[in-house]
């Protein structure tokens, strides 16, 4: 049933339909209303026999979820920014313990300076944790990703945490018409969680045990293999979702106008606006296409190689930066297509800490590359000229 | 040959028994059966449950589990009867030339 709801609700409602056993969270802007909605559902008795635990910190929230997941529970949390990096010590462990925790990260900038607005710096800091990452474009996609995330994460071939990244404010606070799922659809798609191994008081187990040098490496190789298997599992689940829900969000990447000479590559909510920009540029006769990266971990290597095989120029738009190099999406894109495409890559970091990216701005960036006014390489776009002074 | 590893480094209880830690330390405790009164002070203080008062026929005195004792010396220092001496292991007895 289509309803006009906020991003928070679209996530919370989908989580409810997935029948989690334990929800544990700590409030942080712009995530709070997701767990507030879930808390209201819990108070109204809509979450069945689920446990809702209010934690003293994100570190506590993640730790409780590790315990609950190890005991065989389907779990959920949402966080972002400082909360995510406070969870990071635990989340690296959760991945190593192969616990299929599903979390929503409402992308927000990292301190300092303190910012509550949107960019991708927080989830990028978790890039190497062994957590699957999918970036969504709108609230319907966020809503639809929740059951899919559980299905992928809980697959015995995978068993890794799954993080759905949705842009803070831009999506979370936005009212959008969302076709809310019904219980029958989700039940037919997502079976109850059957953990591969779980501890009880009768059968105690220790998770993530000490591994000396002669055995540690094997566990990390196993995580990489699980991540590699996740590529195919995700595609199967995405396909099944399209059949069940009637909404096909595509594979790991979505390519608009695949025959283009110049491609814009981006992730998250900015893709919606870029689609409009690219459409208008094409109407002018310019050979510009768009690539939306949905799955960031595992990274869609083969898909990007194929899509950019004959491309001449690529504009990679990052919402974060690895200081001392460039944006992570650009870095990884270049690494993936090296030797497979001769395209020049223009790496731009834009929209940090909620800096606005209006249509004219994005159009200008692309137009400059199309018209040959730029050199390949890295640059920030959309910031003022400044001088650092000592106060 | 393929080795087996547990998913998520999950382990069942009592696995640490397989890891003998008795060779970690430099010293080892030696109990003087004559001086020992089986008072169990050492037993209560041992951080690794490695010394226990046991019955040997008619006799009763503290016995050390050398498989896991790391030689911290607490038993020796808490013994009210100075019945436990810490000895340096032979491999640490170097001659300085």
Interface residues (C-beta under 8 A of the other chain):
Chain A: X96 X97 X98 X99 X159 X196 X197 X204 X205 X206 X207 X208 X209 X211 X215 X218 X219 X222
Chain B: X3 X5 X7 X8 X9 X10 X11 X12 X13 X15
